[in-house]
Amino acid sequence: MPIEIRMPALSPTMESGTLAKWSVQEGDEITSGDIIAEIETDKATMEFETVDEGKMGKILITEGTEDVAVGELIALVLEEGEDASALEGYSAGAAPAQPAAAEPAETAPAAAASAPTAPAVASVDAADGARIFASPLARRIASQKGVDLSGVTGSGPYGRIIKRDVEGISASAAEAATATTVEKSVATAAPAASGDIAPPPADVPYTEVKLNNMRKTIARRLTESKQTVPHFYLNIDVELDNLLALRKELNSRTDEYKLSVNDFIIRASALALKKVPAANVQYAGDKIYQFERADISVAVAIDGGLITPVIKGADGKGLAEISAEMKELAMKARDGKLMPEEYQGGTFSLSNLGMFGIKHFDAVISPPQAAILAVGAGEQRAVIRDGAVAVATVMTCTLSLDHRALDGAVGAEYLGVLKQLLEEPLTMLL
């Protein structure tokens, strides 16, 4: 039978993606390692390499299709000796019905759930447009019994509806469950529809701009963050004159690197986490993960949103190395070429809007991290030194913290160490 090509999960947070482009056509021969498609995830546009060999028999999802669920059937590859007749009965997201013996995942769901890639599931659409994942055998049994699968809770891997879920259920019971589910959905969705999403003013011209996958993900994750993470904020003023003088001196010595103020802040943030390890944590329900390495996620603005490439082990890297790595990651981010391992797994985030003249702002924590540092512009301000007014270049830093994992005293200690490192930058070179 044909080899099924399904929508891959190209990042841990990916639930669906846009099939931006097919790199092969029906009838083309493909071998393992060939790039067959470009897929737009919630972070970047990535190339999809096949591990199979054969002839591209049928493309089920056309270029430009949005919101293709992970695990959905997108194409079929004919193996050696197969012809077009083997493709009959296949459609997007579904597969031909198989006998019970061909459904081993239903007798061993734990094994299927541990697989590194999304399961090969079939899907149907509920009346409200939601996608329902069910095995071919479960769909056939449901069809014979007249059971509406939208009222059935799946017990298989990833919530898939399998044979045992529909064998002992009657059509009337399923209809009752469906009615209850619909009522709850309507009750929950009604306030959001009426209170959160208002129509545009009738007399104001406008252009509708459709959200890309990245913007949708930002909207969902940051809404979740503000609703579920108890934020609190601490800010501190940092004098930059010594840092600016040292930066100028170092940059004048060679053309091999050009250090930015942000490079110093990245290193200082990482060193402060090493000195205050209680701040380098992640909340995990009944426990906290305390990290032994400082991986700094740095916010980079790109077209359509932002992304946070990670400087891994920044506490163990020098300023020149951080500068070169940050420039390379920022360029790849703006070109949409970052690999998942380059933007996943940070332990602490940094967002700098100083270059835009922003004096102070509060950043939103990016779960599962427990803190993010917001950096404002350095500007000349009046300060008091030895009872007299003086002028200094001052920058305001604001630390957003997850109160489930961090308390004010820890945040204050962290900011105190950060301030000392930035105001006495020679200490971060030791």
DRENDO-1510 file (C-alpha; in Angstrom, 1 decimal, always signed):
<recs>
REC; n; res; u; v; w
REC; 1; MET; +0.0; +0.0; +0.0 .
REC; 2; PRO; +1.2; +3.6; -0.5 .
REC; 3; ILE; +3.4; +5.3; +1.9 .
REC; 4; GLU; +1.6; +8.1; +3.8 .
REC; 5; ILE; +3.2; +11.5; +4.2 .
REC; 6; ARG; +1.7; +13.4; +7.1 .
REC; 7; MET; +2.2; +16.9; +8.4 .
REC; 8; PRO; +5.3; +16.9; +10.6 .
REC; 9; ALA; +5.7; +18.5; +14.0 .
REC; 10; LEU; +8.7; +20.7; +13.3 .
REC; 11; SER; +8.7; +22.3; +16.8 .
REC; 12; PRO; +7.4; +21.3; +20.2 .
REC; 13; THR; +4.7; +24.1; +20.1 .
REC; 14; MET; +3.6; +23.4; +16.6 .
REC; 15; GLU; -0.1; +22.2; +16.4 .
REC; 16; SER; -0.7; +23.2; +12.8 .
REC; 17; GLY; +1.1; +24.8; +9.9 .
REC; 18; THR; +0.8; +26.3; +6.4 .
REC; 19; LEU; +1.9; +24.1; +3.5 .
REC; 20; ALA; +3.7; +27.0; +1.8 .
REC; 21; LYS; +5.2; +25.2; -1.2 .
REC; 22; TRP; +5.6; +21.8; -2.7 .
REC; 23; SER; +9.1; +21.1; -4.1 .
REC; 24; VAL; +8.0; +18.0; -6.0 .
REC; 25; GLN; +5.2; +17.2; -8.3 .
REC; 26; GLU; +3.0; +14.1; -8.7 .
REC; 27; GLY; +5.0; +11.5; -10.7 .
REC; 28; ASP; +8.4; +12.7; -9.5 .
REC; 29; GLU; +10.8; +10.1; -8.1 .
REC; 30; ILE; +11.9; +10.9; -4.5 .
REC; 31; THR; +14.7; +9.4; -2.3 .
REC; 32; SER; +15.4; +9.6; +1.4 .
REC; 33; GLY; +16.7; +13.1; +2.2 .
REC; 34; ASP; +15.0; +14.9; -0.6 .
REC; 35; ILE; +13.3; +18.2; +0.3 .
REC; 36; ILE; +9.7; +17.8; -0.8 .
REC; 37; ALA; +8.0; +20.8; +0.7 .
REC; 38; GLU; +8.4; +24.1; +2.6 .
REC; 39; ILE; +6.2; +24.4; +5.7 .
REC; 40; GLU; +5.5; +27.6; +7.6 .
REC; 41; THR; +5.4; +26.9; +11.4 .
REC; 42; ASP; +4.6; +29.2; +14.3 .
REC; 43; LYS; +8.3; +30.3; +14.2 .
REC; 44; ALA; +9.8; +30.1; +10.7 .
REC; 45; THR; +9.5; +28.6; +7.3 .
REC; 46; MET; +11.3; +25.3; +7.2 .
REC; 47; GLU; +12.2; +22.6; +4.6 .
REC; 48; PHE; +10.6; +19.2; +5.0 .
REC; 49; GLU; +12.9; +16.3; +4.1 .
REC; 50; THR; +11.4; +12.9; +3.4 .
REC; 51; VAL; +12.8; +9.7; +4.8 .
REC; 52; ASP; +10.9; +7.5; +2.2 .
REC; 53; GLU; +11.7; +6.5; -1.3 .
REC; 54; GLY; +9.3; +6.0; -4.3 .
REC; 55; LYS; +7.2; +8.0; -6.7 .
REC; 56; MET; +5.1; +10.9; -5.5 .
REC; 57; GLY; +1.7; +9.4; -6.3 .
REC; 58; LYS; -0.8; +12.0; -5.0 .
REC; 59; ILE; -0.6; +15.4; -3.4 .
REC; 60; LEU; -3.7; +15.8; -1.1 .
REC; 61; ILE; -3.0; +19.2; +0.4 .
REC; 62; THR; -2.4; +22.1; -2.1 .
REC; 63; GLU; +0.2; +24.8; -1.8 .
REC; 64; GLY; -0.9; +27.7; +0.4 .
REC; 65; THR; -3.3; +25.7; +2.6 .
REC; 66; GLU; -3.3; +27.1; +6.1 .
REC; 67; ASP; -3.9; +25.4; +9.5 .
REC; 68; VAL; -3.0; +21.9; +8.4 .
REC; 69; ALA; -3.0; +19.9; +11.6 .
REC; 70; VAL; +0.1; +18.0; +12.7 .
REC; 71; GLY; -0.4; +14.4; +11.7 .
REC; 72; GLU; -2.8; +15.2; +8.9 .
REC; 73; LEU; -2.3; +13.2; +5.7 .
REC; 74; ILE; -0.8; +15.5; +3.0 .
REC; 75; ALA; +0.6; +13.2; +0.3 .
REC; 76; LEU; +1.0; +9.6; -0.8 .
REC; 77; VAL; +4.1; +8.0; -2.2 .
REC; 78; LEU; +3.9; +4.9; -4.4 .
REC; 79; GLU; +6.4; +2.1; -3.6 .
REC; 80; GLU; +8.1; +0.1; -6.3 .
REC; 81; GLY; +5.6; -2.0; -8.2 .
REC; 82; GLU; +2.5; +0.1; -7.2 .
REC; 83; ASP; +0.4; +1.9; -9.7 .
REC; 84; ALA; -2.3; +4.6; -9.4 .
REC; 85; SER; -5.0; +2.1; -8.4 .
REC; 86; ALA; -3.4; +1.9; -5.0 .
REC; 87; LEU; -4.3; +5.5; -4.4 .
REC; 88; GLU; -8.1; +4.9; -4.5 .
REC; 89; GLY; -10.0; +5.8; -1.4 .
REC; 90; TYR; -7.5; +8.2; +0.1 .
REC; 91; SER; -8.4; +11.8; +0.8 .
REC; 92; ALA; -6.9; +14.7; +2.7 .
REC; 93; GLY; -6.6; +13.8; +6.4 .
REC; 94; ALA; -8.1; +10.3; +6.0 .
REC; 95; ALA; -7.1; +6.8; +5.0 .
REC; 96; PRO; -8.9; +3.8; +3.7 .
REC; 97; ALA; -10.6; +1.6; +6.3 .
REC; 98; GLN; -8.3; -1.1; +7.6 .
REC; 99; PRO; -9.2; -4.4; +9.3 .
REC; 100; ALA; -9.0; -4.7; +13.0 .
REC; 101; ALA; -5.7; -6.5; +12.8 .
REC; 102; ALA; -4.1; -3.5; +11.1 .
REC; 103; GLU; -4.7; -1.3; +14.2 .
REC; 104; PRO; -2.0; -2.4; +16.7 .
REC; 105; ALA; -1.9; +1.1; +18.3 .
REC; 106; GLU; -5.3; +0.4; +19.9 .
REC; 107; THR; -4.0; -2.5; +21.9 .
REC; 108; ALA; -0.7; -0.8; +22.8 .
REC; 109; PRO; -1.5; +3.0; +23.1 .
REC; 110; ALA; +1.4; +3.6; +25.4 .
REC; 111; ALA; +3.9; +2.5; +22.7 .
REC; 112; ALA; +2.3; +4.7; +20.1 .
REC; 113; ALA; +2.2; +7.7; +22.5 .
REC; 114; SER; +5.9; +7.5; +23.0 .
REC; 115; ALA; +6.7; +7.8; +19.3 .
REC; 116; PRO; +8.8; +10.9; +18.5 .
REC; 117; THR; +6.5; +12.0; +15.7 .
REC; 118; ALA; +2.8; +12.7; +15.5 .
REC; 119; PRO; +0.6; +9.5; +15.1 .
REC; 120; ALA; -0.9; +8.5; +11.8 .
REC; 121; VAL; -4.5; +9.4; +12.6 .
REC; 122; ALA; -7.4; +10.0; +10.4 .
REC; 123; SER; -9.7; +13.0; +10.9 .
REC; 124; VAL; -13.3; +14.0; +10.2 .
REC; 125; ASP; -15.0; +17.3; +10.7 .
REC; 126; ALA; -17.6; +18.0; +13.3 .
REC; 127; ALA; -20.7; +20.1; +12.6 .
REC; 128; ASP; -19.0; +23.1; +14.2 .
REC; 129; GLY; -15.9; +22.8; +12.0 .
REC; 130; ALA; -13.7; +21.3; +14.7 .
REC; 131; ARG; -11.5; +18.4; +13.5 .
REC; 132; ILE; -12.1; +15.0; +15.1 .
REC; 133; PHE; -9.2; +12.5; +15.1 .
REC; 134; ALA; -10.4; +8.9; +14.9 .
REC; 135; SER; -8.9; +5.6; +13.6 .
REC; 136; PRO; -10.4; +4.2; +10.4 .
REC; 137; LEU; -11.9; +1.2; +12.3 .
REC; 138; ALA; -13.5; +3.5; +14.9 .
REC; 139; ARG; -15.0; +5.6; +12.1 .
REC; 140; ARG; -16.5; +2.5; +10.4 .
REC; 141; ILE; -18.0; +1.2; +13.6 .
REC; 142; ALA; -19.5; +4.7; +14.4 .
REC; 143; SER; -20.9; +4.9; +10.9 .
REC; 144; GLN; -22.6; +1.5; +11.3 .
REC; 145; LYS; -24.1; +2.4; +14.7 .
REC; 146; GLY; -25.1; +5.9; +13.7 .
REC; 147; VAL; -22.9; +7.4; +16.4 .
REC; 148; ASP; -21.8; +11.1; +16.1 .
REC; 149; LEU; -18.1; +11.1; +16.9 .
REC; 150; SER; -18.2; +14.7; +18.1 .
REC; 151; GLY; -19.8; +13.4; +21.3 .
REC; 152; VAL; -17.2; +10.7; +21.9 .
REC; 153; THR; -14.1; +11.2; +24.1 .
REC; 154; GLY; -11.0; +9.5; +22.7 .
REC; 155; SER; -8.8; +7.3; +24.9 .
REC; 156; GLY; -6.1; +6.5; +22.3 .
REC; 157; PRO; -2.8; +8.3; +21.8 .
REC; 158; TYR; -3.1; +12.1; +21.5 .
REC; 159; GLY; -6.8; +11.8; +22.3 .
REC; 160; ARG; -7.6; +9.7; +19.2 .
REC; 161; ILE; -10.9; +8.0; +19.1 .
REC; 162; ILE; -10.3; +4.2; +18.8 .
REC; 163; LYS; -12.4; +1.0; +18.6 .
REC; 164; ARG; -13.1; +0.6; +22.3 .
REC; 165; ASP; -14.4; +4.1; +22.6 .
REC; 166; VAL; -17.3; +3.5; +20.2 .
REC; 167; GLU; -18.0; -0.3; +20.7 .
REC; 168; GLY; -20.1; +0.1; +23.8 .
REC; 169; ILE; -21.9; +3.4; +23.0 .
REC; 170; SER; -25.3; +3.9; +21.5 .
REC; 171; ALA; -26.3; +6.6; +19.0 .
REC; 172; SER; -28.7; +8.2; +21.6 .
REC; 173; ALA; -25.9; +8.4; +24.2 .
REC; 174; ALA; -23.6; +10.0; +21.8 .
REC; 175; GLU; -26.2; +12.5; +20.7 .
REC; 176; ALA; -26.8; +13.4; +24.4 .
REC; 177; ALA; -23.1; +13.9; +24.9 .
REC; 178; THR; -22.8; +16.0; +21.8 .
REC; 179; ALA; -25.7; +18.2; +22.9 .
REC; 180; THR; -24.0; +18.8; +26.3 .
REC; 181; THR; -20.7; +19.6; +24.7 .
REC; 182; VAL; -22.2; +22.1; +22.2 .
REC; 183; GLU; -24.1; +23.8; +25.0 .
REC; 184; LYS; -21.0; +24.2; +27.0 .
REC; 185; SER; -19.0; +25.5; +24.0 .
REC; 186; VAL; -21.7; +28.0; +23.2 .
REC; 187; ALA; -21.9; +29.2; +26.8 .
REC; 188; THR; -18.1; +29.6; +26.9 .
REC; 189; ALA; -17.6; +31.2; +23.5 .
REC; 190; ALA; -20.5; +33.6; +23.7 .
REC; 191; PRO; -18.9; +36.1; +26.1 .
REC; 192; ALA; -15.7; +36.1; +24.1 .
REC; 193; ALA; -17.5; +36.6; +20.8 .
REC; 194; SER; -19.6; +39.5; +22.2 .
REC; 195; GLY; -17.0; +41.1; +24.5 .
REC; 196; ASP; -13.6; +40.5; +22.9 .
REC; 197; ILE; -14.1; +40.6; +19.2 .
REC; 198; ALA; -16.0; +43.6; +18.1 .
REC; 199; PRO; -16.9; +44.4; +14.5 .
REC; 200; PRO; -15.0; +47.4; +12.9 .
REC; 201; PRO; -16.8; +50.8; +12.9 .
REC; 202; ALA; -19.2; +50.9; +10.0 .
REC; 203; ASP; -18.1; +54.3; +8.7 .
REC; 204; VAL; -14.3; +53.8; +8.9 .
REC; 205; PRO; -12.5; +52.4; +5.9 .
REC; 206; TYR; -10.2; +49.5; +6.8 .
REC; 207; THR; -8.1; +46.7; +5.3 .
REC; 208; GLU; -8.3; +43.2; +6.7 .
REC; 209; VAL; -4.9; +41.7; +7.4 .
REC; 210; LYS; -4.9; +38.0; +8.0 .
REC; 211; LEU; -2.8; +36.8; +10.9 .
REC; 212; ASN; +0.1; +34.5; +10.0 .
REC; 213; ASN; +1.0; +31.4; +12.1 .
REC; 214; MET; +3.6; +33.3; +14.1 .
REC; 215; ARG; +1.2; +36.1; +15.1 .
REC; 216; LYS; -1.5; +33.6; +16.0 .
REC; 217; THR; +0.9; +31.7; +18.2 .
REC; 218; ILE; +2.1; +34.9; +19.9 .
REC; 219; ALA; -1.5; +35.9; +20.5 .
REC; 220; ARG; -2.4; +32.5; +22.0 .
REC; 221; ARG; +0.7; +32.0; +24.2 .
REC; 222; LEU; +1.0; +35.6; +25.6 .
REC; 223; THR; -2.8; +35.7; +26.3 .
REC; 224; GLU; -2.3; +32.4; +28.2 .
REC; 225; SER; +0.8; +33.9; +30.0 .
REC; 226; LYS; -1.1; +36.9; +31.3 .
REC; 227; GLN; -4.1; +34.8; +32.3 .
REC; 228; THR; -2.3; +32.0; +34.0 .
REC; 229; VAL; +1.1; +33.4; +35.2 .
REC; 230; PRO; +1.0; +35.7; +38.2 .
REC; 231; HIS; +3.3; +38.5; +37.0 .
REC; 232; PHE; +5.0; +41.0; +39.2 .
REC; 233; TYR; +7.6; +43.6; +38.3 .
REC; 234; LEU; +10.8; +45.1; +39.7 .
REC; 235; ASN; +12.8; +47.9; +38.1 .
REC; 236; ILE; +16.2; +49.4; +38.7 .
REC; 237; ASP; +18.3; +52.2; +37.2 .
REC; 238; VAL; +21.8; +51.4; +35.9 .
REC; 239; GLU; +24.5; +54.0; +35.1 .
REC; 240; LEU; +26.2; +53.1; +31.8 .
REC; 241; ASP; +29.1; +55.6; +31.5 .
REC; 242; ASN; +31.8; +53.0; +32.5 .
REC; 243; LEU; +30.3; +50.4; +30.2 .
REC; 244; LEU; +30.2; +52.9; +27.2 .
REC; 245; ALA; +33.8; +53.9; +27.8 .
REC; 246; LEU; +34.9; +50.2; +27.9 .
REC; 247; ARG; +32.9; +49.4; +24.8 .
REC; 248; LYS; +34.5; +52.3; +22.9 .
REC; 249; GLU; +38.0; +51.2; +24.0 .
REC; 250; LEU; +37.5; +47.5; +23.0 .
REC; 251; ASN; +35.9; +48.4; +19.6 .
REC; 252; SER; +38.8; +50.7; +18.8 .
REC; 253; ARG; +41.4; +48.0; +19.2 .
REC; 254; THR; +40.3; +45.8; +16.3 .
REC; 255; ASP; +37.9; +45.5; +13.3 .
REC; 256; GLU; +37.3; +41.8; +14.1 .
REC; 257; TYR; +34.3; +42.6; +16.2 .
REC; 258; LYS; +32.0; +45.5; +17.1 .
REC; 259; LEU; +30.5; +45.1; +20.5 .
REC; 260; SER; +27.0; +46.5; +21.2 .
REC; 261; VAL; +25.6; +47.5; +24.5 .
REC; 262; ASN; +23.2; +44.6; +24.1 .
REC; 263; ASP; +26.1; +42.2; +24.0 .
REC; 264; PHE; +27.2; +43.4; +27.5 .
REC; 265; ILE; +23.7; +43.1; +28.8 .
REC; 266; ILE; +23.4; +39.5; +27.5 .
REC; 267; ARG; +26.6; +38.5; +29.3 .
REC; 268; ALA; +25.7; +40.4; +32.5 .
REC; 269; SER; +22.3; +38.8; +32.5 .
REC; 270; ALA; +23.8; +35.3; +32.3 .
REC; 271; LEU; +26.5; +36.0; +34.9 .
REC; 272; ALA; +23.9; +37.3; +37.3 .
REC; 273; LEU; +21.9; +34.1; +36.9 .
REC; 274; LYS; +25.1; +32.1; +37.8 .
REC; 275; LYS; +25.6; +34.3; +40.9 .
REC; 276; VAL; +21.9; +34.1; +41.8 .
REC; 277; PRO; +20.9; +30.6; +40.7 .
REC; 278; ALA; +17.5; +30.8; +42.4 .
REC; 279; ALA; +16.5; +33.2; +39.6 .
REC; 280; ASN; +17.4; +30.7; +36.9 .
REC; 281; VAL; +14.3; +28.5; +37.3 .
REC; 282; GLN; +11.2; +27.2; +35.7 .
REC; 283; TYR; +7.9; +26.5; +37.5 .
REC; 284; ALA; +6.6; +22.9; +37.0 .
REC; 285; GLY; +3.5; +22.4; +39.1 .
REC; 286; ASP; +4.6; +20.6; +42.3 .
REC; 287; LYS; +8.3; +21.4; +41.7 .
REC; 288; ILE; +10.7; +23.9; +40.3 .
REC; 289; TYR; +13.6; +23.2; +37.8 .
REC; 290; GLN; +16.7; +25.1; +38.7 .
REC; 291; PHE; +19.1; +25.3; +35.8 .
REC; 292; GLU; +22.9; +25.0; +36.0 .
REC; 293; ARG; +23.5; +26.9; +32.7 .
REC; 294; ALA; +22.3; +30.3; +31.6 .
REC; 295; ASP; +20.7; +30.1; +28.1 .
REC; 296; ILE; +19.5; +33.6; +27.2 .
REC; 297; SER; +16.6; +34.0; +24.8 .
REC; 298; VAL; +16.9; +37.4; +23.0 .
REC; 299; ALA; +13.8; +38.9; +21.4 .
REC; 300; VAL; +14.4; +39.8; +17.8 .
REC; 301; ALA; +11.7; +41.7; +15.8 .
REC; 302; ILE; +11.0; +40.3; +12.4 .
REC; 303; ASP; +8.3; +40.8; +9.7 .
REC; 304; GLY; +5.0; +39.6; +11.1 .
REC; 305; GLY; +6.1; +39.1; +14.7 .
REC; 306; LEU; +9.1; +38.4; +16.9 .
REC; 307; ILE; +11.3; +35.4; +17.7 .
REC; 308; THR; +13.7; +34.6; +20.5 .
REC; 309; PRO; +17.0; +33.0; +19.3 .
REC; 310; VAL; +18.9; +31.5; +22.2 .
REC; 311; ILE; +22.5; +32.2; +23.2 .
REC; 312; LYS; +23.2; +28.9; +24.9 .
REC; 313; GLY; +25.7; +28.9; +27.8 .
REC; 314; ALA; +26.0; +32.7; +27.7 .
REC; 315; ASP; +27.6; +32.7; +31.1 .
REC; 316; GLY; +30.6; +30.8; +29.7 .
REC; 317; LYS; +31.1; +32.9; +26.5 .
REC; 318; GLY; +33.1; +36.0; +26.0 .
REC; 319; LEU; +31.7; +39.3; +24.7 .
REC; 320; ALA; +33.2; +38.8; +21.2 .
REC; 321; GLU; +31.7; +35.3; +20.9 .
REC; 322; ILE; +28.3; +36.5; +22.1 .
REC; 323; SER; +28.4; +39.4; +19.6 .
REC; 324; ALA; +29.2; +37.2; +16.6 .
REC; 325; GLU; +26.7; +34.6; +17.6 .
REC; 326; MET; +23.9; +37.1; +18.2 .
REC; 327; LYS; +24.5; +38.8; +14.8 .
REC; 328; GLU; +24.4; +35.5; +13.0 .
REC; 329; LEU; +21.2; +34.4; +14.8 .
REC; 330; ALA; +19.5; +37.7; +14.3 .
REC; 331; MET; +20.2; +37.5; +10.5 .
REC; 332; LYS; +18.9; +34.0; +10.3 .
REC; 333; ALA; +15.8; +35.0; +12.3 .
REC; 334; ARG; +15.0; +37.8; +9.9 .
REC; 335; ASP; +15.5; +35.5; +6.9 .
REC; 336; GLY; +13.2; +32.9; +8.5 .
REC; 337; LYS; +16.1; +30.4; +8.5 .
REC; 338; LEU; +16.4; +29.6; +12.2 .
REC; 339; MET; +16.4; +25.9; +13.1 .
REC; 340; PRO; +14.2; +24.8; +16.1 .
REC; 341; GLU; +17.3; +24.1; +18.3 .
REC; 342; GLU; +18.3; +27.7; +17.8 .
REC; 343; TYR; +15.2; +29.3; +19.3 .
REC; 344; GLN; +14.0; +26.6; +21.8 .
REC; 345; GLY; +15.0; +25.9; +25.3 .
REC; 346; GLY; +16.1; +29.2; +26.8 .
REC; 347; THR; +16.1; +29.6; +30.6 .
REC; 348; PHE; +15.7; +33.4; +30.8 .
REC; 349; SER; +14.6; +36.1; +28.3 .
REC; 350; LEU; +15.8; +39.5; +27.4 .
REC; 351; SER; +13.9; +42.2; +25.4 .
REC; 352; ASN; +15.7; +45.4; +24.6 .
REC; 353; LEU; +13.7; +48.4; +23.1 .
REC; 354; GLY; +16.3; +51.0; +24.0 .
REC; 355; MET; +17.3; +51.4; +20.3 .
REC; 356; PHE; +13.7; +52.7; +19.7 .
REC; 357; GLY; +14.0; +55.3; +22.4 .
REC; 358; ILE; +11.7; +53.5; +24.8 .
REC; 359; LYS; +12.5; +54.5; +28.3 .
REC; 360; HIS; +10.7; +51.9; +30.3 .
REC; 361; PHE; +8.3; +49.0; +29.6 .
REC; 362; ASP; +7.0; +45.8; +31.2 .
REC; 363; ALA; +7.6; +42.6; +29.2 .
REC; 364; VAL; +5.3; +39.6; +29.2 .
REC; 365; ILE; +6.9; +36.3; +30.5 .
REC; 366; SER; +7.3; +33.6; +27.8 .
REC; 367; PRO; +6.2; +30.3; +29.5 .
REC; 368; PRO; +7.6; +28.0; +30.7 .
REC; 369; GLN; +10.4; +30.5; +31.6 .
REC; 370; ALA; +9.9; +32.3; +34.9 .
REC; 371; ALA; +11.4; +35.7; +34.1 .
REC; 372; ILE; +12.2; +38.2; +31.4 .
REC; 373; LEU; +14.3; +41.4; +31.5 .
REC; 374; ALA; +13.0; +44.5; +29.7 .
REC; 375; VAL; +15.7; +47.0; +28.9 .
REC; 376; GLY; +15.0; +50.7; +28.1 .
REC; 377; ALA; +17.1; +53.4; +26.4 .
REC; 378; GLY; +20.2; +54.8; +28.0 .
REC; 379; GLU; +19.8; +58.6; +28.4 .
REC; 380; GLN; +21.5; +61.4; +30.2 .
REC; 381; ARG; +19.8; +62.1; +33.6 .
REC; 382; ALA; +20.5; +64.1; +36.7 .
REC; 383; VAL; +21.9; +61.9; +39.5 .
REC; 384; ILE; +23.0; +62.8; +43.0 .
REC; 385; ARG; +26.7; +62.0; +43.9 .
REC; 386; ASP; +28.2; +62.9; +47.2 .
REC; 387; GLY; +25.3; +65.4; +47.8 .
REC; 388; ALA; +25.8; +67.1; +44.5 .
REC; 389; VAL; +23.9; +66.9; +41.2 .
REC; 390; ALA; +25.7; +65.3; +38.4 .
REC; 391; VAL; +24.9; +64.0; +34.9 .
REC; 392; ALA; +25.1; +60.3; +34.0 .
REC; 393; THR; +23.9; +58.0; +31.2 .
REC; 394; VAL; +21.2; +56.0; +32.9 .
REC; 395; MET; +19.2; +53.0; +31.7 .
REC; 396; THR; +16.1; +51.5; +33.3 .
REC; 397; CYS; +15.8; +47.7; +33.5 .
REC; 398; THR; +12.5; +46.0; +34.5 .
REC; 399; LEU; +12.3; +42.4; +35.5 .
REC; 400; SER; +9.0; +40.5; +35.1 .
REC; 401; LEU; +8.8; +37.5; +37.4 .
REC; 402; ASP; +6.5; +34.5; +37.8 .
REC; 403; HIS; +5.5; +34.7; +41.5 .
REC; 404; ARG; +4.8; +30.9; +41.6 .
REC; 405; ALA; +8.6; +30.3; +41.2 .
REC; 406; LEU; +10.2; +33.6; +42.3 .
REC; 407; ASP; +9.8; +36.0; +45.2 .
REC; 408; GLY; +10.6; +39.7; +45.4 .
REC; 409; ALA; +13.8; +39.1; +47.4 .
REC; 410; VAL; +15.3; +36.8; +44.7 .
REC; 411; GLY; +14.3; +39.3; +42.0 .
REC; 412; ALA; +15.8; +42.2; +43.9 .
REC; 413; GLU; +19.1; +40.2; +44.5 .
REC; 414; TYR; +19.3; +39.4; +40.8 .
REC; 415; LEU; +18.8; +43.0; +39.8 .
REC; 416; GLY; +21.4; +44.1; +42.3 .
REC; 417; VAL; +24.0; +41.8; +40.8 .
REC; 418; LEU; +23.1; +42.8; +37.3 .
REC; 419; LYS; +23.5; +46.5; +38.2 .
REC; 420; GLN; +26.9; +45.9; +39.7 .
REC; 421; LEU; +28.1; +44.0; +36.6 .
REC; 422; LEU; +26.9; +46.7; +34.2 .
REC; 423; GLU; +28.2; +49.6; +36.2 .
REC; 424; GLU; +31.6; +47.9; +36.8 .
REC; 425; PRO; +31.9; +46.1; +33.4 .
REC; 426; LEU; +35.5; +45.1; +34.0 .
REC; 427; THR; +34.2; +42.6; +36.6 .
REC; 428; MET; +32.3; +40.6; +33.9 .
REC; 429; LEU; +35.6; +40.1; +32.0 .
REC; 430; LEU; +37.2; +38.2; +34.9 .
</recs>
